[in-house]
Amino acid sequence: MAAGEVSAEEASARSPAVAVA
């Protein structure tokens, strides 16, 4: 999971780049 996001899936839905962060 991203460090600060609820989950990798949530981040991916918002911004593809955030999912990698």
C-alpha positions in Angstrom: 0.0 0.0 0.0 1.0 3.6 -0.5 2.5 5.4 2.5 -0.4 7.8 3.2 -3.1 6.4 1.1 -6.0 4.3 2.3 -5.0 1.5 0.0 -3.3 0.9 -3.3 -6.6 0.4 -5.0 -8.0 3.7 -3.8 -4.8 5.5 -4.9 -4.9 3.8 -8.3 -8.5 4.9 -8.8 -7.5 8.5 -8.0 -4.2 8.7 -9.8 -2.2 5.9 -11.4 1.1 7.6 -10.4 0.1 7.6 -6.8 -0.4 3.8 -6.8 3.3 3.5 -7.6 4.4 6.0 -4.9 
